[in-house]
Amino acid sequence: MELKILLERHPMRQEQIFETFSSKKFNEQDLLLELNTLASQNKIKKVIYNNQTFWKLIN
């Protein structure tokens, strides 16, 4: 999935990720599963800022 590549450029709000990647093939639940999988592999991390959820690449 292109998600990790996109997060290498800049953090994204979870809402933006859903808007960008949601399709007939991937719904919000699928995207959350992918985000959590990448987080469990220590590739990305979830950040809460101003009551919004962001995802960013771990350096």
PDB file of N, CA, C and O in Angstrom, chain B, residues numbered from 101:
ATOM      1  N   MET B 101       0.846  -1.187   0.000  1.00  0.00           N
ATOM      2  CA  MET B 101       0.000   0.000   0.000  1.00  0.00           C
ATOM      3  C   MET B 101       0.885   1.241   0.000  1.00  0.00           C
ATOM      4  O   MET B 101       1.974   1.235   0.573  1.00  0.00           O
ATOM      5  N   GLU B 102       0.428   2.270  -0.624  1.00  0.00           N
ATOM      6  CA  GLU B 102       1.174   3.516  -0.741  1.00  0.00           C
ATOM      7  C   GLU B 102       1.159   4.332   0.541  1.00  0.00           C
ATOM      8  O   GLU B 102       1.828   5.362   0.628  1.00  0.00           O
ATOM      9  N   LEU B 103       0.419   3.892   1.515  1.00  0.00           N
ATOM     10  CA  LEU B 103       0.247   4.649   2.748  1.00  0.00           C
ATOM     11  C   LEU B 103       1.570   4.966   3.423  1.00  0.00           C
ATOM     12  O   LEU B 103       1.815   6.118   3.780  1.00  0.00           O
ATOM     13  N   LYS B 104       2.420   3.982   3.603  1.00  0.00           N
ATOM     14  CA  LYS B 104       3.710   4.199   4.269  1.00  0.00           C
ATOM     15  C   LYS B 104       4.566   5.178   3.476  1.00  0.00           C
ATOM     16  O   LYS B 104       5.246   6.021   4.062  1.00  0.00           O
ATOM     17  N   ILE B 105       4.541   5.075   2.164  1.00  0.00           N
ATOM     18  CA  ILE B 105       5.325   5.978   1.312  1.00  0.00           C
ATOM     19  C   ILE B 105       4.844   7.414   1.492  1.00  0.00           C
ATOM     20  O   ILE B 105       5.655   8.336   1.577  1.00  0.00           O
ATOM     21  N   LEU B 106       3.534   7.604   1.549  1.00  0.00           N
ATOM     22  CA  LEU B 106       2.984   8.937   1.739  1.00  0.00           C
ATOM     23  C   LEU B 106       3.356   9.497   3.105  1.00  0.00           C
ATOM     24  O   LEU B 106       3.669  10.681   3.224  1.00  0.00           O
ATOM     25  N   LEU B 107       3.326   8.657   4.135  1.00  0.00           N
ATOM     26  CA  LEU B 107       3.664   9.116   5.483  1.00  0.00           C
ATOM     27  C   LEU B 107       5.147   9.440   5.624  1.00  0.00           C
ATOM     28  O   LEU B 107       5.537  10.148   6.552  1.00  0.00           O
ATOM     29  N   GLU B 108       5.980   8.930   4.717  1.00  0.00           N
ATOM     30  CA  GLU B 108       7.397   9.288   4.738  1.00  0.00           C
ATOM     31  C   GLU B 108       7.578  10.770   4.438  1.00  0.00           C
ATOM     32  O   GLU B 108       8.525  11.389   4.924  1.00  0.00           O
ATOM     33  N   ARG B 109       6.693  11.338   3.654  1.00  0.00           N
ATOM     34  CA  ARG B 109       6.776  12.755   3.275  1.00  0.00           C
ATOM     35  C   ARG B 109       6.324  13.674   4.401  1.00  0.00           C
ATOM     36  O   ARG B 109       6.996  14.659   4.711  1.00  0.00           O
ATOM     37  N   HIS B 110       5.187  13.356   5.014  1.00  0.00           N
ATOM     38  CA  HIS B 110       4.670  14.197   6.094  1.00  0.00           C
ATOM     39  C   HIS B 110       3.583  13.458   6.860  1.00  0.00           C
ATOM     40  O   HIS B 110       2.930  12.570   6.312  1.00  0.00           O
ATOM     41  N   PRO B 111       3.382  13.823   8.137  1.00  0.00           N
ATOM     42  CA  PRO B 111       2.294  13.212   8.908  1.00  0.00           C
ATOM     43  C   PRO B 111       0.949  13.559   8.270  1.00  0.00           C
ATOM     44  O   PRO B 111       0.803  14.596   7.624  1.00  0.00           O
ATOM     45  N   MET B 112      -0.014  12.687   8.460  1.00  0.00           N
ATOM     46  CA  MET B 112      -1.365  12.931   7.935  1.00  0.00           C
ATOM     47  C   MET B 112      -2.394  12.712   9.029  1.00  0.00           C
ATOM     48  O   MET B 112      -2.256  11.829   9.876  1.00  0.00           O
ATOM     49  N   ARG B 113      -3.438  13.547   8.985  1.00  0.00           N
ATOM     50  CA  ARG B 113      -4.558  13.317   9.892  1.00  0.00           C
ATOM     51  C   ARG B 113      -5.261  12.029   9.469  1.00  0.00           C
ATOM     52  O   ARG B 113      -5.346  11.712   8.283  1.00  0.00           O
ATOM     53  N   GLN B 114      -5.753  11.310  10.443  1.00  0.00           N
ATOM     54  CA  GLN B 114      -6.452  10.059  10.157  1.00  0.00           C
ATOM     55  C   GLN B 114      -7.611  10.315   9.188  1.00  0.00           C
ATOM     56  O   GLN B 114      -7.854   9.521   8.279  1.00  0.00           O
ATOM     57  N   GLU B 115      -8.311  11.411   9.387  1.00  0.00           N
ATOM     58  CA  GLU B 115      -9.422  11.776   8.503  1.00  0.00           C
ATOM     59  C   GLU B 115      -8.946  11.945   7.052  1.00  0.00           C
ATOM     60  O   GLU B 115      -9.627  11.521   6.118  1.00  0.00           O
ATOM     61  N   GLN B 116      -7.780  12.566   6.873  1.00  0.00           N
ATOM     62  CA  GLN B 116      -7.214  12.731   5.524  1.00  0.00           C
ATOM     63  C   GLN B 116      -6.880  11.377   4.901  1.00  0.00           C
ATOM     64  O   GLN B 116      -7.093  11.164   3.707  1.00  0.00           O
ATOM     65  N   ILE B 117      -6.363  10.479   5.709  1.00  0.00           N
ATOM     66  CA  ILE B 117      -6.025   9.138   5.214  1.00  0.00           C
ATOM     67  C   ILE B 117      -7.290   8.447   4.715  1.00  0.00           C
ATOM     68  O   ILE B 117      -7.295   7.846   3.641  1.00  0.00           O
ATOM     69  N   PHE B 118      -8.363   8.537   5.502  1.00  0.00           N
ATOM     70  CA  PHE B 118      -9.622   7.921   5.089  1.00  0.00           C
ATOM     71  C   PHE B 118     -10.122   8.530   3.781  1.00  0.00           C
ATOM     72  O   PHE B 118     -10.550   7.809   2.880  1.00  0.00           O
ATOM     73  N   GLU B 119     -10.066   9.852   3.680  1.00  0.00           N
ATOM     74  CA  GLU B 119     -10.541  10.525   2.462  1.00  0.00           C
ATOM     75  C   GLU B 119      -9.695  10.143   1.252  1.00  0.00           C
ATOM     76  O   GLU B 119     -10.222   9.956   0.155  1.00  0.00           O
ATOM     77  N   THR B 120      -8.395  10.028   1.449  1.00  0.00           N
ATOM     78  CA  THR B 120      -7.476   9.750   0.346  1.00  0.00           C
ATOM     79  C   THR B 120      -7.551   8.301  -0.117  1.00  0.00           C
ATOM     80  O   THR B 120      -7.530   8.033  -1.319  1.00  0.00           O
ATOM     81  N   PHE B 121      -7.637   7.372   0.814  1.00  0.00           N
ATOM     82  CA  PHE B 121      -7.495   5.956   0.469  1.00  0.00           C
ATOM     83  C   PHE B 121      -8.791   5.150   0.471  1.00  0.00           C
ATOM     84  O   PHE B 121      -8.800   4.011   0.002  1.00  0.00           O
ATOM     85  N   SER B 122      -9.884   5.710   0.986  1.00  0.00           N
ATOM     86  CA  SER B 122     -11.138   4.950   0.997  1.00  0.00           C
ATOM     87  C   SER B 122     -11.635   4.728  -0.425  1.00  0.00           C
ATOM     88  O   SER B 122     -11.649   5.641  -1.251  1.00  0.00           O
ATOM     89  N   SER B 123     -12.035   3.511  -0.681  1.00  0.00           N
ATOM     90  CA  SER B 123     -12.543   3.140  -2.001  1.00  0.00           C
ATOM     91  C   SER B 123     -13.403   1.895  -1.833  1.00  0.00           C
ATOM     92  O   SER B 123     -13.672   1.460  -0.714  1.00  0.00           O
ATOM     93  N   LYS B 124     -13.822   1.339  -2.934  1.00  0.00           N
ATOM     94  CA  LYS B 124     -14.572   0.086  -2.855  1.00  0.00           C
ATOM     95  C   LYS B 124     -13.687  -1.036  -2.328  1.00  0.00           C
ATOM     96  O   LYS B 124     -14.169  -1.976  -1.696  1.00  0.00           O
ATOM     97  N   LYS B 125     -12.398  -0.930  -2.592  1.00  0.00           N
ATOM     98  CA  LYS B 125     -11.459  -1.971  -2.172  1.00  0.00           C
ATOM     99  C   LYS B 125     -11.054  -1.814  -0.699  1.00  0.00           C
ATOM    100  O   LYS B 125     -10.897  -2.809   0.008  1.00  0.00           O
ATOM    101  N   PHE B 126     -10.885  -0.573  -0.241  1.00  0.00           N
ATOM    102  CA  PHE B 126     -10.450  -0.308   1.135  1.00  0.00           C
ATOM    103  C   PHE B 126     -11.452   0.607   1.825  1.00  0.00           C
ATOM    104  O   PHE B 126     -11.727   1.710   1.352  1.00  0.00           O
ATOM    105  N   ASN B 127     -11.998   0.142   2.951  1.00  0.00           N
ATOM    106  CA  ASN B 127     -12.873   1.005   3.739  1.00  0.00           C
ATOM    107  C   ASN B 127     -12.105   1.483   4.975  1.00  0.00           C
ATOM    108  O   ASN B 127     -10.940   1.132   5.158  1.00  0.00           O
ATOM    109  N   GLU B 128     -12.759   2.278   5.816  1.00  0.00           N
ATOM    110  CA  GLU B 128     -12.076   2.829   6.990  1.00  0.00           C
ATOM    111  C   GLU B 128     -11.551   1.733   7.908  1.00  0.00           C
ATOM    112  O   GLU B 128     -10.465   1.865   8.473  1.00  0.00           O
ATOM    113  N   GLN B 129     -12.303   0.665   8.060  1.00  0.00           N
ATOM    114  CA  GLN B 129     -11.874  -0.440   8.922  1.00  0.00           C
ATOM    115  C   GLN B 129     -10.603  -1.094   8.376  1.00  0.00           C
ATOM    116  O   GLN B 129      -9.690  -1.408   9.139  1.00  0.00           O
ATOM    117  N   ASP B 130     -10.544  -1.296   7.070  1.00  0.00           N
ATOM    118  CA  ASP B 130      -9.342  -1.864   6.443  1.00  0.00           C
ATOM    119  C   ASP B 130      -8.142  -0.942   6.647  1.00  0.00           C
ATOM    120  O   ASP B 130      -7.036  -1.395   6.942  1.00  0.00           O
ATOM    121  N   LEU B 131      -8.382   0.356   6.483  1.00  0.00           N
ATOM    122  CA  LEU B 131      -7.297   1.326   6.638  1.00  0.00           C
ATOM    123  C   LEU B 131      -6.798   1.368   8.078  1.00  0.00           C
ATOM    124  O   LEU B 131      -5.592   1.439   8.314  1.00  0.00           O
ATOM    125  N   LEU B 132      -7.718   1.323   9.046  1.00  0.00           N
ATOM    126  CA  LEU B 132      -7.306   1.294  10.453  1.00  0.00           C
ATOM    127  C   LEU B 132      -6.498   0.042  10.763  1.00  0.00           C
ATOM    128  O   LEU B 132      -5.521   0.096  11.509  1.00  0.00           O
ATOM    129  N   LEU B 133      -6.904  -1.074  10.195  1.00  0.00           N
ATOM    130  CA  LEU B 133      -6.157  -2.316  10.382  1.00  0.00           C
ATOM    131  C   LEU B 133      -4.738  -2.163   9.837  1.00  0.00           C
ATOM    132  O   LEU B 133      -3.774  -2.560  10.492  1.00  0.00           O
ATOM    133  N   GLU B 134      -4.608  -1.594   8.652  1.00  0.00           N
ATOM    134  CA  GLU B 134      -3.287  -1.375   8.053  1.00  0.00           C
ATOM    135  C   GLU B 134      -2.454  -0.404   8.889  1.00  0.00           C
ATOM    136  O   GLU B 134      -1.266  -0.640   9.108  1.00  0.00           O
ATOM    137  N   LEU B 135      -3.067   0.684   9.356  1.00  0.00           N
ATOM    138  CA  LEU B 135      -2.354   1.649  10.199  1.00  0.00           C
ATOM    139  C   LEU B 135      -1.869   0.983  11.482  1.00  0.00           C
ATOM    140  O   LEU B 135      -0.718   1.164  11.881  1.00  0.00           O
ATOM    141  N   ASN B 136      -2.735   0.219  12.123  1.00  0.00           N
ATOM    142  CA  ASN B 136      -2.355  -0.456  13.365  1.00  0.00           C
ATOM    143  C   ASN B 136      -1.301  -1.529  13.133  1.00  0.00           C
ATOM    144  O   ASN B 136      -0.446  -1.751  13.990  1.00  0.00           O
ATOM    145  N   THR B 137      -1.351  -2.192  11.996  1.00  0.00           N
ATOM    146  CA  THR B 137      -0.324  -3.182  11.657  1.00  0.00           C
ATOM    147  C   THR B 137       1.031  -2.503  11.492  1.00  0.00           C
ATOM    148  O   THR B 137       2.034  -2.970  12.031  1.00  0.00           O
ATOM    149  N   LEU B 138       1.059  -1.402  10.746  1.00  0.00           N
ATOM    150  CA  LEU B 138       2.315  -0.659  10.571  1.00  0.00           C
ATOM    151  C   LEU B 138       2.824  -0.123  11.910  1.00  0.00           C
ATOM    152  O   LEU B 138       4.031  -0.100  12.151  1.00  0.00           O
ATOM    153  N   ALA B 139       1.912   0.305  12.779  1.00  0.00           N
ATOM    154  CA  ALA B 139       2.307   0.795  14.099  1.00  0.00           C
ATOM    155  C   ALA B 139       2.884  -0.335  14.949  1.00  0.00           C
ATOM    156  O   ALA B 139       3.869  -0.132  15.658  1.00  0.00           O
ATOM    157  N   SER B 140       2.285  -1.517  14.885  1.00  0.00           N
ATOM    158  CA  SER B 140       2.787  -2.652  15.670  1.00  0.00           C
ATOM    159  C   SER B 140       4.150  -3.123  15.173  1.00  0.00           C
ATOM    160  O   SER B 140       4.904  -3.750  15.917  1.00  0.00           O
ATOM    161  N   GLN B 141       4.465  -2.818  13.912  1.00  0.00           N
ATOM    162  CA  GLN B 141       5.778  -3.143  13.343  1.00  0.00           C
ATOM    163  C   GLN B 141       6.783  -2.009  13.566  1.00  0.00           C
ATOM    164  O   GLN B 141       7.897  -2.043  13.042  1.00  0.00           O
ATOM    165  N   ASN B 142       6.372  -0.998  14.357  1.00  0.00           N
ATOM    166  CA  ASN B 142       7.212   0.171  14.656  1.00  0.00           C
ATOM    167  C   ASN B 142       7.657   0.912  13.400  1.00  0.00           C
ATOM    168  O   ASN B 142       8.777   1.420  13.340  1.00  0.00           O
ATOM    169  N   LYS B 143       6.790   0.972  12.405  1.00  0.00           N
ATOM    170  CA  LYS B 143       7.084   1.714  11.180  1.00  0.00           C
ATOM    171  C   LYS B 143       6.441   3.097  11.200  1.00  0.00           C
ATOM    172  O   LYS B 143       6.989   4.052  10.650  1.00  0.00           O
ATOM    173  N   ILE B 144       5.276   3.197  11.838  1.00  0.00           N
ATOM    174  CA  ILE B 144       4.589   4.474  11.985  1.00  0.00           C
ATOM    175  C   ILE B 144       4.104   4.592  13.417  1.00  0.00           C
ATOM    176  O   ILE B 144       4.095   3.610  14.159  1.00  0.00           O
ATOM    177  N   LYS B 145       3.696   5.803  13.808  1.00  0.00           N
ATOM    178  CA  LYS B 145       3.110   5.949  15.137  1.00  0.00           C
ATOM    179  C   LYS B 145       1.934   6.910  15.083  1.00  0.00           C
ATOM    180  O   LYS B 145       1.844   7.786  14.223  1.00  0.00           O
ATOM    181  N   LYS B 146       1.048   6.710  16.030  1.00  0.00           N
ATOM    182  CA  LYS B 146      -0.166   7.513  16.168  1.00  0.00           C
ATOM    183  C   LYS B 146       0.136   8.656  17.127  1.00  0.00           C
ATOM    184  O   LYS B 146       0.699   8.440  18.201  1.00  0.00           O
ATOM    185  N   VAL B 147      -0.239   9.872  16.739  1.00  0.00           N
ATOM    186  CA  VAL B 147      -0.015  11.050  17.566  1.00  0.00           C
ATOM    187  C   VAL B 147      -1.341  11.792  17.701  1.00  0.00           C
ATOM    188  O   VAL B 147      -2.016  12.055  16.707  1.00  0.00           O
ATOM    189  N   ILE B 148      -1.706  12.126  18.930  1.00  0.00           N
ATOM    190  CA  ILE B 148      -2.908  12.921  19.169  1.00  0.00           C
ATOM    191  C   ILE B 148      -2.452  14.358  19.402  1.00  0.00           C
ATOM    192  O   ILE B 148      -1.639  14.624  20.287  1.00  0.00           O
ATOM    193  N   TYR B 149      -2.983  15.283  18.601  1.00  0.00           N
ATOM    194  CA  TYR B 149      -2.619  16.695  18.701  1.00  0.00           C
ATOM    195  C   TYR B 149      -3.882  17.518  18.473  1.00  0.00           C
ATOM    196  O   TYR B 149      -4.563  17.350  17.462  1.00  0.00           O
ATOM    197  N   ASN B 150      -4.192  18.402  19.410  1.00  0.00           N
ATOM    198  CA  ASN B 150      -5.409  19.228  19.324  1.00  0.00           C
ATOM    199  C   ASN B 150      -6.658  18.383  19.047  1.00  0.00           C
ATOM    200  O   ASN B 150      -7.478  18.726  18.196  1.00  0.00           O
ATOM    201  N   ASN B 151      -6.783  17.295  19.767  1.00  0.00           N
ATOM    202  CA  ASN B 151      -7.936  16.388  19.643  1.00  0.00           C
ATOM    203  C   ASN B 151      -8.095  15.779  18.255  1.00  0.00           C
ATOM    204  O   ASN B 151      -9.191  15.358  17.884  1.00  0.00           O
ATOM    205  N   GLN B 152      -7.015  15.730  17.491  1.00  0.00           N
ATOM    206  CA  GLN B 152      -7.038  15.087  16.179  1.00  0.00           C
ATOM    207  C   GLN B 152      -5.983  13.992  16.163  1.00  0.00           C
ATOM    208  O   GLN B 152      -4.933  14.116  16.792  1.00  0.00           O
ATOM    209  N   THR B 153      -6.271  12.932  15.446  1.00  0.00           N
ATOM    210  CA  THR B 153      -5.348  11.810  15.336  1.00  0.00           C
ATOM    211  C   THR B 153      -4.514  11.964  14.074  1.00  0.00           C
ATOM    212  O   THR B 153      -5.045  12.111  12.974  1.00  0.00           O
ATOM    213  N   PHE B 154      -3.198  11.926  14.253  1.00  0.00           N
ATOM    214  CA  PHE B 154      -2.254  11.979  13.142  1.00  0.00           C
ATOM    215  C   PHE B 154      -1.460  10.683  13.124  1.00  0.00           C
ATOM    216  O   PHE B 154      -1.294  10.033  14.157  1.00  0.00           O
ATOM    217  N   TRP B 155      -0.975  10.314  11.958  1.00  0.00           N
ATOM    218  CA  TRP B 155      -0.080   9.170  11.809  1.00  0.00           C
ATOM    219  C   TRP B 155       1.190   9.671  11.155  1.00  0.00           C
ATOM    220  O   TRP B 155       1.137  10.429  10.186  1.00  0.00           O
ATOM    221  N   LYS B 156       2.336   9.251  11.680  1.00  0.00           N
ATOM    222  CA  LYS B 156       3.605   9.688  11.105  1.00  0.00           C
ATOM    223  C   LYS B 156       4.607   8.553  11.113  1.00  0.00           C
ATOM    224  O   LYS B 156       4.497   7.599  11.883  1.00  0.00           O
ATOM    225  N   LEU B 157       5.577   8.682  10.245  1.00  0.00           N
ATOM    226  CA  LEU B 157       6.637   7.690  10.135  1.00  0.00           C
ATOM    227  C   LEU B 157       7.539   7.785  11.355  1.00  0.00           C
ATOM    228  O   LEU B 157       7.816   8.883  11.837  1.00  0.00           O
ATOM    229  N   ILE B 158       7.998   6.654  11.855  1.00  0.00           N
ATOM    230  CA  ILE B 158       8.965   6.651  12.954  1.00  0.00           C
ATOM    231  C   ILE B 158      10.355   6.764  12.343  1.00  0.00           C
ATOM    232  O   ILE B 158      10.715   6.009  11.440  1.00  0.00           O
ATOM    233  N   ASN B 159      11.121   7.712  12.846  1.00  0.00           N
ATOM    234  CA  ASN B 159      12.484   7.931  12.314  1.00  0.00           C
ATOM    235  C   ASN B 159      13.437   6.866  12.765  1.00  0.00           C
ATOM    236  O   ASN B 159      14.615   6.900  12.409  1.00  0.00           O
TER     237      ASN B 159
END
